Amino acid sequence: MQRCVAVVEEYLRSMVDHDWDALAATLAPDVVRSGPYLDDYRGAPAYVGFLAETVPALDHYELEVARVWGDGDGRVCAELSETVTLGGGRLRTDEAIVFDVDEFDRIVAVQVFLRKSYDPTEVNTDI
């Protein structure tokens, strides 16, 4: 397995486990996170602080990783979904997150791309 893919998988495991120290260890000090709502963060302390405050506050948060793959040149994509309880119902958001990993096996950039959020109990599976 490519080392950069393993770094991203560790980042994702750390998020599921709410292990913010382990997650921080996958990041370069000057990491840049570009969020889907123009909620951007620069620097590992700011980004980890955002995650450590936001993720535990999400009601019944679930992160499901479908696949992670890399291009062999430091770019890695994770296809995943995040599901929370909101207003008494479940809300799922499918995402692609693109990571840039440097030569020191640290994540230097995170770009989050979302599809429209939806109620997973109302999905048409006949497609």
Backbone torsions as a table, in degrees:
resi	resn	phi	psi	omega
1	MET	NA	143.5	177.3
2	GLN	-66.7	138.7	-179.3
3	ARG	-60.7	-37.4	-178.8
4	CYS	-65.8	-33.7	176.1
5	VAL	-66.6	-42.0	179.1
6	ALA	-61.9	-37.2	178.6
7	VAL	-63.6	-44.9	179.4
8	VAL	-66.4	-39.6	176.9
9	GLU	-62.6	-36.6	176.5
10	GLU	-66.7	-41.6	175.9
11	TYR	-55.9	-48.1	-178.2
12	LEU	-66.7	-41.4	176.3
13	ARG	-60.3	-42.8	-179.7
14	SER	-63.4	-35.8	178.2
15	MET	-67.2	-44.8	178.3
16	VAL	-60.0	-40.4	-178.3
17	ASP	-81.4	-5.8	-174.9
18	HIS	56.8	36.6	178.3
19	ASP	-97.0	84.7	-171.7
20	TRP	-68.9	-30.2	176.3
21	ASP	-66.5	-44.3	178.3
22	ALA	-64.7	-39.5	177.8
23	LEU	-63.6	-44.6	179.3
24	ALA	-59.3	-33.3	-179.6
25	ALA	-67.6	-17.8	177.8
26	THR	-86.5	-8.9	-172.9
27	LEU	-102.1	144.2	168.3
28	ALA	-72.0	150.0	-178.9
29	PRO	-56.2	-32.5	-176.6
30	ASP	-104.8	28.1	179.8
31	VAL	-52.3	145.7	176.2
32	VAL	-120.0	124.6	177.6
33	ARG	-110.9	122.4	177.9
34	SER	-106.4	110.6	-175.5
35	GLY	-89.7	164.2	-176.4
36	PRO	-73.1	-16.2	-178.7
37	TYR	-113.0	27.2	-174.6
38	LEU	61.8	26.0	176.0
39	ASP	-93.6	81.2	-174.6
40	ASP	-97.2	148.3	178.6
41	TYR	-135.0	141.2	177.2
42	ARG	-123.1	127.7	178.9
43	GLY	99.0	138.3	-177.9
44	ALA	-59.4	-44.5	-178.9
45	PRO	-60.3	-42.2	-179.8
46	ALA	-66.9	-42.7	-178.2
47	TYR	-68.4	-46.1	179.1
48	VAL	-64.5	-38.7	176.9
49	GLY	-60.7	-42.2	177.0
50	PHE	-60.3	-48.4	-179.5
51	LEU	-64.6	-43.9	-177.6
52	ALA	-64.4	-27.5	177.9
53	GLU	-86.2	-39.7	-172.3
54	THR	-80.2	-51.2	-172.4
55	VAL	-60.4	-48.8	179.7
56	PRO	-64.6	-21.1	-179.3
57	ALA	-80.6	-12.6	-179.4
58	LEU	-79.9	126.6	-175.0
59	ASP	-71.0	121.7	179.1
60	HIS	53.2	48.4	-179.1
61	TYR	-66.1	133.2	173.6
62	GLU	-132.9	136.2	175.2
63	LEU	-117.9	121.8	179.3
64	GLU	-120.9	117.7	-179.1
65	VAL	-92.8	123.7	177.8
66	ALA	-84.4	-45.0	178.6
67	ARG	-167.3	155.8	177.2
68	VAL	-134.6	130.8	178.9
69	TRP	-147.1	156.5	-178.4
70	GLY	-126.6	164.7	179.9
71	ASP	-95.6	1.0	-179.1
72	GLY	82.2	-0.7	-177.9
73	ASP	-126.7	25.5	175.5
74	GLY	95.8	-3.3	176.7
75	ARG	-103.5	133.3	-176.2
76	VAL	-133.0	140.9	176.2
77	CYS	-120.3	135.3	174.4
78	ALA	-116.5	125.2	174.4
79	GLU	-101.1	122.7	-173.3
80	LEU	-152.9	175.1	172.8
81	SER	-134.9	147.6	173.6
82	GLU	-120.6	132.2	-178.6
83	THR	-127.3	136.8	178.8
84	VAL	-137.0	165.0	171.2
85	THR	-95.4	129.0	-178.3
86	LEU	-143.2	124.6	179.3
87	GLY	60.9	31.8	178.6
88	GLY	85.6	-6.8	178.9
89	GLY	-123.2	166.6	178.6
90	ARG	-86.1	141.1	178.8
91	LEU	-128.5	119.9	-178.0
92	ARG	-111.4	138.7	176.2
93	THR	-127.3	120.4	175.6
94	ASP	-86.0	141.5	-172.8
95	GLU	-141.9	158.1	164.2
96	ALA	-125.3	130.4	178.4
97	ILE	-119.9	126.8	-179.9
98	VAL	-104.6	127.3	-178.8
99	PHE	-115.4	142.5	167.6
100	ASP	-110.2	127.8	-178.5
101	VAL	-115.8	130.8	-177.0
102	ASP	-84.1	-178.5	-177.7
103	GLU	-69.3	-10.7	177.2
104	PHE	-98.8	13.0	179.7
105	ASP	60.8	41.6	175.7
106	ARG	-123.7	143.2	179.7
107	ILE	-75.9	124.0	-179.1
108	VAL	-107.1	-18.5	179.2
109	ALA	-148.9	142.4	177.9
110	VAL	-134.2	122.2	177.1
111	GLN	-121.7	123.8	-176.0
112	VAL	-105.2	126.9	178.7
113	PHE	-122.1	128.2	-175.5
114	LEU	-113.6	151.3	162.9
115	ARG	-96.7	175.2	178.6
116	LYS	-64.7	137.7	176.0
117	SER	-72.6	150.0	-177.5
118	TYR	-153.5	163.3	175.3
119	ASP	-80.5	114.9	-175.7
120	PRO	-66.3	-13.3	177.9
121	THR	-83.1	-7.5	-178.0
122	GLU	-114.4	26.1	-176.7
123	VAL	-85.3	135.7	174.7
124	ASN	-82.2	109.8	-178.3
125	THR	-94.3	8.5	-178.7
126	ASP	-85.9	1.3	-176.8
127	ILE	-76.0	NA	NA
